[in-house]
């Protein structure tokens, strides 16, 4: 039989350990998550007139932090400095759109995708809709210089019989469509949707599926951070939050196969390095 003194001591030690754990958890909750976006990539992130940033990815980051019980600080930075900033521990993770590629997956840990990164054509409302790529024959496509879309146009112009013009900024490529110098603009699906939402005279058309996604990158040594964010992201998909943000910022409802809706069975992007195939049941509040 334990003595009353020994029992009291054990209880006191247990209480002390419990207090230490609670204090540590409280202290962590008071430390804001640090992240960054490219604030020139509308509508994912863009400067607000009164200061700060706004956009799809800003809302996504703020909701994620809320579900993790943390505050968040979102910094505007050049895209080229985001991954170096993450690896130098300036940022805890990146909320900026980062396409998951085999090369990036070798050095970073990703959550599952939260949006598909496809290409979409943009044209005037009066232009015939593109239902297949063969419909581009004899047309002129405007693309942004140095972009993936220029690369696609250059690789496929001869095959589908279209011409393409290159512009220094995608806004100039859109203007070429509006002025009649080009039939269509080719750019990222979310950016094109945003432009069409802002310009009633324009409409989206055919989408080229790439099979790629945007996901949240963490440092390779931060599995705990990646896993916690992944769980929160699954819950945000499960209750429709990510899809609602897509409607708010892009004006389209993601289908059931879009990464904004589809929940990965494990943790990370299936088929890439760093993916944990262990089945996960989201723990949502």
N, C-alpha and C positions, 0 to 999 in steps of 0.2 A: 504494500500500500504506500502510495506516494505521500510524503509529508506535506502538510499545508504550506510550508515555506517553499518547498521545491515546486509545488504546483503553482504557487503565486509567481515564482521566478520564471517558470516556463511560460505562463500566461503573459507576463510582462515582456518577455523577449519576443513572443509571437506578436504582441500588440506593437512593439517597437518596429519589428520588421514590416508589419502591415503599414505603419505610418510612413516608414522610409519609402516603401513602394508607392504609396499614394502621393507622397511629396514629389517623388521623381516624375510620376505621371503628370501631376499638376504643373511642375516646372517645364516639362516638355510641351505641354499644351499652350504655355505662355510664350514659347519661342515660335515666331512666325515661320512658315515655310517660305523659302526664297526661290523664286523662279523668274523666268524672263520670256519675252516674246519679241518678235520683229514687229514693231509698231507701225510699219509701212505696208503690211500685208492685209488690207481690207478684203472681206469683213471679218477675218480671223482676229486681227488686232489692229487698232488704229487710234491715233491720238484724239482725245476729247478736247473740245474748245476750252473748257474750264481747267484743263490739266488732267494728267493720268491717261489711262488707256481703256478702250472698250472693244468689244467684239465677241465672236463665238468662243474663242479660246480663253478669253478673259473670264467670261461667264462660267465656262467649263472648270477653270482653275479655282474660282471662288466657291463653286458648289462642291468641288472635290475636297477642298480644305475644310469646308463646313462639316462634311460628313466624316472627316478625320478628326474633328474636334480641334482644329488649329486655325489660326489666322494665317493670312497669306500676303506676301509682298511681291507684286508683279512689276518687274523692271522692263523698260523698253530698251532694246539693244540691237546691234546689227546681227543678222542671222549668222554670219561667219564667226562671230565670237561666242555663240551660244554653247556649243559643245565644249570648247576650251574652258569656258566659265563653269560649266558643270563639272568637268574633270578636275578643275582647280579648287572645287568646293565653294565657289562663290554662290552657286545655285544648288538646291537640293534635288531638283528635277527640272525638266523643261516642259512648259505648257504650250510653247510655240509648236506649230505643225511641223513634225519631223517624219519624213517618209521612212518606213522600215525597209532597209535593204540588207542583203547578206553581209555586206561590208560593215555596216553600222552595227549589226547584231553581234558581230565578233567582239566589239569593244564596249557595248552598252547593253543594259537590261531594259527591255521594253514591257509596258503593259500590253494588253490586247489592243487592237485597233479601235478607235472611236469614230472614224470616218473613212470611207473609201476615197482614194486619190485617183479619180478617173479624169478623162479629158472630155470636154463637151463643146459643141459648135454653137455659136451665137449668130443670129441673123436678124434682119428686119422682120417685123410682123408680116409684111406682105410677101416675104420670100417663101418659096416652097420648102416644106420641111424635108430634112434629110432622113430617110428611113433605112438607107444602106449606104455604105461608103462609095459605091458605084455612082450614086447620085451627084458626086462631086465633079464628075467629068465636065470640063469646060468652065468650071467655076474658079474664082480667085479666093484664096484663104489668107487672112492676115494673122501673123503670129508675132510674138515678142522675141526680140533678138536674144540668142543664147539660151533660150528656154528649152525644156523637154518637148514643147509643142513645135518649135522650129525643127528640132531633130526628127520628130514624127513626120512633119510635112516634107522635109527634105528626103526622107527615106521612102515616102509613099506617093509623092507627086506623080511620078511616071506611071506607077502601077494603076492609079485611079484616074489619071488624066486631068489633074487640076494644076493650076499655077499657085504660087504662094509669094506674098510680099512680107518682108521682115521690117519690123518697127522697133524703135529704141525702148518703148514702153508699151505695155498692154493697153493703156488708155488710148494711145495713138492708133493701135490696131483696131480698137472698138470704134474710134472716130472714122476710120477708113470704111467701116461697114455702114455707119450712119450717113456718110457722104456719098456712098455708092462706088467708092474706089475698090471695094472688096465685097464679095458676096457673104462671106462668113469670117468670124474670128474663132480661132481655136485656142482654148485656155483651160485651166482647171475647172472642174465641175462647180465647185463652191463659189469660185470667183465669178464665173459666168452667170451663175444663178443670182448672185448679188447684183451684178450689173443689170440684168434683165429686170430685177425687182425695182431698181432705181430708175429704169428707163422704160416706160410703157410702150415705146415704139419698137422695142427689141424683144426677141423671144429665144429661148433655148431650143436646141434641136438634138441631133444624134449624139449619144455618149459612147465613147470608146472605153471599154473596161480594161484596166491595166492589171488588176489582181493585187495592187499595192494598197497599203493603208497608212494612215497617220496614227501614231501611238505616242504615249508619254515615255520619254527616255530617262533612265536613272543610271547612276554610275554602276559599273560592273560589280562593285563590292557592296552595293546597297540592296540586297535581296529583300530585306525586311521592309524597306521603304517601297520598293516596287510591288511587293505582295499586298501591302496595306492599300496602296492606291488602286491596285487591280481589283481588290474586293469592292472598294467604293465605286469604281467605274462600272462593275457588273451590276451593282444596285441601281446606279443611275440609268443604265440601259433597261433594267427590269421594270422600273416604274415609269419609263418613258421620258425621263428628263433630257437625255441626249437628243432624242428625236425632236422634242419640243424646241430645243435650242437651234436645231437645224431649220425648223420651220420659221423660227423667229428671225434668224440671220440670213438664211439662204432662200427661204420661200418655197422649199420643197419638203415633202414627206418622205423620209427614207423608207425603202421597202424592207421586207423581212430579212433579206440577205445582206443588207448594208451593215457595215461595222457599227453604225450608230445604234443598231437594234440587235444584231446577232451577238449572242454571248458565247465566248470561247469556252470549251469544256475545261481547259486547264488555265495556266497563268502565262500570259505573254501571247505572242503571235505564232499560231501553229505553223510548223514547217521551218521555223527560223531557229538559229542558235540562241540558247537562253530560255527557250520555251519549256515550261514544266508541265508535262502532260497529266500530272496527278489531278483527277477530277475535283472540282471545287464547287461547293454549294455556297453561294453568296450569303454572308451574314449581314443582313440589313436591319437598321433600326426601325 
